[in-house]
Amino acid sequence: MKAGMTIGEAARASGVNAKLIRYYESIGLIPEAGRTASGYRVYSPTDVNVLRFVKRARTLGFGIERIQKLVGLWQDRSRCSSEVKRIATQHIDELDAKIAELQAMRDTLHELAEACHGDERPECPILKDLES
């Protein structure tokens, strides 16, 4: 990875598109990039590593606020891993709740679909449930 990458090069190297990179800068998730004399953003290998970290955290479903905390902890070599674990387990609990909610929705829709004849008749338990 070369030093002094343009936003396009940093986007390719990190897998994060340029629009998101600018957004992450604007909200302070990543540090503001250096600038060339002509005003173009310049990114270092360290910046790209942070972008990769953010991308992976987003892939795991972490929200921006938690990612800010995780980036701070990642960069703090004197951190306590207990704080990182607390953030991760809190996220797991939220994911479990979402999974349970989605499973309940799926189960309800499955029951409704099973009850529907799916033929020429106008009666449909799915529509009846939605109107109630």
Contacts in CASP RR format, 6 or more apart in sequence:
PFRMAT RR
TARGET T0000
AUTHOR 0000-0000-0000
METHOD contacts of the structure
MODEL  1
MKAGMTIGEAARASGVNAKLIRYYESIGLIPEAGRTASGYRVYSPTDVNV
LRFVKRARTLGFGIERIQKLVGLWQDRSRCSSEVKRIATQHIDELDAKIA
ELQAMRDTLHELAEACHGDERPECPILKDLES
1 13 0 8 1.000
1 45 0 8 1.000
1 48 0 8 1.000
2 9 0 8 1.000
2 45 0 8 1.000
3 44 0 8 1.000
3 45 0 8 1.000
4 42 0 8 1.000
4 43 0 8 1.000
4 44 0 8 1.000
5 13 0 8 1.000
5 42 0 8 1.000
5 43 0 8 1.000
5 44 0 8 1.000
5 48 0 8 1.000
6 40 0 8 1.000
6 41 0 8 1.000
6 42 0 8 1.000
6 43 0 8 1.000
7 18 0 8 1.000
7 21 0 8 1.000
7 22 0 8 1.000
7 33 0 8 1.000
7 40 0 8 1.000
7 41 0 8 1.000
7 43 0 8 1.000
8 18 0 8 1.000
9 43 0 8 1.000
10 16 0 8 1.000
10 21 0 8 1.000
10 41 0 8 1.000
10 43 0 8 1.000
10 47 0 8 1.000
10 48 0 8 1.000
10 51 0 8 1.000
11 17 0 8 1.000
11 18 0 8 1.000
11 21 0 8 1.000
13 48 0 8 1.000
14 21 0 8 1.000
14 48 0 8 1.000
14 51 0 8 1.000
14 52 0 8 1.000
14 55 0 8 1.000
15 51 0 8 1.000
15 52 0 8 1.000
15 55 0 8 1.000
16 24 0 8 1.000
16 51 0 8 1.000
16 52 0 8 1.000
16 54 0 8 1.000
16 55 0 8 1.000
21 30 0 8 1.000
21 51 0 8 1.000
24 30 0 8 1.000
24 51 0 8 1.000
24 54 0 8 1.000
25 31 0 8 1.000
25 32 0 8 1.000
25 33 0 8 1.000
27 64 0 8 1.000
28 68 0 8 1.000
29 54 0 8 1.000
29 64 0 8 1.000
29 67 0 8 1.000
29 68 0 8 1.000
29 71 0 8 1.000
30 47 0 8 1.000
30 50 0 8 1.000
30 51 0 8 1.000
30 54 0 8 1.000
30 71 0 8 1.000
31 47 0 8 1.000
31 50 0 8 1.000
33 41 0 8 1.000
33 42 0 8 1.000
33 43 0 8 1.000
33 47 0 8 1.000
34 41 0 8 1.000
34 42 0 8 1.000
34 43 0 8 1.000
35 41 0 8 1.000
35 42 0 8 1.000
36 42 0 8 1.000
50 71 0 8 1.000
53 70 0 8 1.000
53 71 0 8 1.000
53 74 0 8 1.000
54 67 0 8 1.000
54 71 0 8 1.000
57 63 0 8 1.000
57 66 0 8 1.000
57 67 0 8 1.000
57 70 0 8 1.000
57 71 0 8 1.000
58 67 0 8 1.000
60 91 0 8 1.000
61 91 0 8 1.000
61 95 0 8 1.000
62 70 0 8 1.000
62 91 0 8 1.000
66 87 0 8 1.000
66 91 0 8 1.000
69 83 0 8 1.000
69 87 0 8 1.000
70 84 0 8 1.000
70 87 0 8 1.000
72 79 0 8 1.000
73 79 0 8 1.000
73 83 0 8 1.000
73 84 0 8 1.000
73 87 0 8 1.000
108 129 0 8 1.000
109 126 0 8 1.000
112 125 0 8 1.000
112 126 0 8 1.000
112 129 0 8 1.000
113 126 0 8 1.000
115 125 0 8 1.000
115 126 0 8 1.000
116 124 0 8 1.000
116 125 0 8 1.000
116 126 0 8 1.000
117 123 0 8 1.000
118 124 0 8 1.000
END
